[in-house]
Amino acid sequence: NREAGGRVTTLRTSAAGLAVESNEPGSFETMLGRVADACTRIGVVFSDMSVPGIPLKHVNEGFASLFGHHRDDCIGQKASVLTQSPETEEYLVDEIVDALRQAEPWCVKLTNGTQQGGTIQTLLCLHPIFGPGGEYQYQLGTQLEWNDSDPNLDERVAEMARLLALMPQISSGGIILPGANECQAELVKLETSLTEGR
């Protein structure tokens, strides 16, 4: 559904269920990073919500190129510093901040800025991921340029929707949610198809 502005409600941002069972430190982050890097047509980032200021922990090339940054320069930065411009709608920024504070999935279309000083319309979707004890552990963000004249827009939106639908909401701890095996298999297929499609 393409709305003129504000919240887009047709993307399902809650996962059917997946838990990564591993006691290895960083194994979930490694999986999340691999999947993010396989998505080249959309921007994908994630942050550790326990770190003050919510700096970006992982950034894929899709995000860096969308906003005209070098990927390594984005790590440790706040996403808002890299994406907002004077034209960014303040009321939408307030809604994003509320969604982050309340750990709510959120999709919104807004105006962002590039490093070169230009502006672009983007679709931003937020997806919270909780730790095994229920703590708010990660925030996954996906973003793409929203250009109605782009013949591939529907494909990129579908890729974003598929990624968000498959993303877990619980990161580890041996908790198996309904459909976990199917979701794990679908994530592997998604990563493989995106990597082969380059």
C-alpha distance (Angstrom), angle and dihedral (degrees) to the residues before:
residue distance angle dihedral
N1 . . .
R2 3.79 . .
E3 3.77 111.2 .
A4 3.80 125.4 -173.4
G5 3.79 92.7 -118.2
G6 3.74 146.4 -37.2
R7 3.76 125.2 45.6
V8 3.79 119.4 7.6
T9 3.77 109.2 -152.1
T10 3.79 104.9 -176.7
L11 3.80 97.7 79.8
R12 3.77 111.9 88.7
T13 3.78 107.2 -139.7
S14 3.77 102.0 178.8
A15 3.77 118.0 89.8
A16 3.76 125.3 -121.7
G17 3.78 85.9 -132.8
L18 3.78 141.5 -69.6
A19 3.75 133.8 161.7
V20 3.78 123.5 -176.0
E21 3.77 110.0 -135.8
S22 3.76 109.2 -153.1
N23 3.77 137.0 115.4
E24 3.79 92.0 -153.6
P25 3.80 112.2 115.8
G26 3.77 110.8 -114.1
S27 3.80 95.4 9.9
F28 3.79 92.1 124.7
E29 3.80 91.7 46.4
T30 3.80 89.5 49.2
M31 3.81 91.7 52.8
L32 3.79 91.5 45.2
G33 3.81 91.0 49.6
R34 3.81 92.9 49.2
V35 3.79 92.0 51.3
A36 3.82 91.2 45.9
D37 3.80 91.6 50.5
A38 3.80 91.4 49.8
C39 3.81 89.7 59.0
T40 3.78 101.5 81.9
R41 3.81 100.0 159.0
I42 3.80 94.8 57.3
G43 3.77 133.8 42.7
V44 3.80 115.2 -109.5
V45 3.80 126.0 -177.0
F46 3.76 136.3 160.8
S47 3.79 136.1 -162.4
D48 3.78 134.8 -162.7
M49 3.79 103.8 -119.7
S50 3.82 92.8 -152.5
V51 3.82 91.1 67.6
P52 3.82 113.8 89.3
G53 3.80 113.5 -113.7
I54 3.82 91.7 21.5
P55 3.82 97.0 -109.9
L56 3.79 118.4 -167.7
K57 3.79 112.2 -93.4
H58 3.81 96.8 -177.0
V59 3.81 131.8 19.6
N60 3.79 126.7 -178.2
E61 3.81 125.1 -145.3
G62 3.81 90.7 -107.5
F63 3.81 90.8 63.7
A64 3.79 94.9 42.7
S65 3.79 93.9 50.0
L66 3.82 93.4 43.2
F67 3.79 90.0 62.0
G68 3.83 98.4 30.7
H69 3.79 97.9 -111.5
H70 3.78 133.5 130.0
R71 3.78 109.3 -109.1
D72 3.81 95.6 -126.6
D73 3.81 90.8 51.7
C74 3.82 90.2 58.9
I75 3.81 96.9 57.5
G76 3.80 110.2 100.8
Q77 3.81 93.3 15.8
K78 3.79 126.0 113.5
A79 3.81 110.9 -108.0
S80 3.80 90.5 -130.7
V81 3.82 91.3 59.7
L82 3.81 90.2 54.2
T83 3.81 98.1 43.6
Q84 3.80 113.7 27.1
S85 3.79 125.3 92.6
P86 3.80 134.4 177.0
E87 3.83 86.3 -91.5
T88 3.81 93.8 57.6
E89 3.79 108.6 116.7
E90 3.82 106.9 -109.0
Y91 3.81 94.5 -153.6
L92 3.82 89.3 56.0
V93 3.80 90.9 49.4
D94 3.83 87.5 53.8
E95 3.82 89.7 51.9
I96 3.82 90.8 49.7
V97 3.81 91.4 50.1
D98 3.81 90.2 49.6
A99 3.82 91.0 50.2
L100 3.82 90.4 49.9
R101 3.82 92.3 48.7
Q102 3.79 92.9 47.2
A103 3.83 94.8 41.7
E104 3.80 92.1 -124.2
P105 3.80 127.2 153.9
W106 3.81 107.7 -113.7
C107 3.81 138.9 179.7
V108 3.77 123.6 -169.9
K109 3.78 139.3 161.1
L110 3.79 113.5 -134.7
T111 3.78 145.9 153.6
N112 3.79 116.2 -94.8
G113 3.77 135.6 178.0
T114 3.78 132.4 -124.3
Q115 3.78 127.5 -138.5
Q116 3.81 87.9 -109.4
G117 3.83 90.7 60.6
G118 3.81 98.5 -103.6
T119 3.77 126.9 125.4
I120 3.79 129.1 -127.7
Q121 3.79 135.8 -178.4
T122 3.79 110.8 -120.6
L123 3.76 139.0 -176.5
L124 3.81 109.9 -135.5
C125 3.80 123.2 -168.9
L126 3.80 123.8 -174.3
H127 3.80 122.6 -158.0
P128 3.82 120.5 -174.6
I129 3.80 119.3 -148.3
F130 3.79 120.6 -160.1
G131 3.79 130.2 -151.9
P132 3.80 123.8 -120.7
G133 3.81 91.0 -91.2
G134 3.78 93.1 52.2
E135 3.81 94.7 -100.0
Y136 3.80 118.1 145.9
Q137 3.82 97.4 -108.2
Y138 3.82 110.3 163.6
Q139 3.75 140.4 10.8
L140 3.78 116.2 -149.4
G141 3.79 116.4 -159.5
T142 3.78 126.1 -167.9
Q143 3.77 124.1 -172.7
L144 3.76 139.3 175.2
E145 3.77 136.8 175.1
W146 3.80 111.1 -96.6
N147 3.79 107.6 -144.2
D148 3.80 116.1 154.7
S149 3.80 91.1 -155.5
D150 3.83 92.4 57.1
P151 3.83 106.4 107.8
N152 3.83 89.6 -155.3
L153 3.80 96.5 51.7
D154 3.80 94.6 103.0
E155 3.82 90.9 50.9
R156 3.80 92.2 50.2
V157 3.80 92.3 47.1
A158 3.82 88.9 49.3
E159 3.83 90.2 50.6
M160 3.80 89.7 51.1
A161 3.80 92.4 47.5
R162 3.80 91.9 48.9
L163 3.80 92.4 49.3
L164 3.80 92.2 48.9
A165 3.79 93.4 46.4
L166 3.80 90.2 53.5
M167 3.79 98.0 43.3
P168 3.78 115.0 108.7
Q169 3.76 123.0 -120.1
I170 3.80 92.7 -157.0
S171 3.80 118.0 55.1
S172 3.79 106.3 -161.1
G173 3.76 147.6 -37.1
G174 3.76 101.6 112.2
I175 3.79 94.5 -80.2
I176 3.77 108.7 147.4
L177 3.77 115.2 -157.5
P178 3.81 124.8 -163.0
G179 3.76 110.9 -74.6
A180 3.82 94.7 14.6
N181 3.80 96.0 139.6
E182 3.80 92.2 47.6
C183 3.81 91.5 48.2
Q184 3.81 92.1 48.9
A185 3.81 89.7 51.0
E186 3.81 90.9 47.7
L187 3.81 92.0 50.3
V188 3.80 90.0 52.0
K189 3.83 90.0 48.5
L190 3.81 90.9 48.1
E191 3.80 92.1 49.9
T192 3.83 90.9 47.5
S193 3.81 95.0 46.9
L194 3.80 92.6 47.6
T195 3.80 92.6 47.5
E196 3.82 92.6 48.1
G197 3.82 91.7 45.7
R198 3.81 94.0 62.4
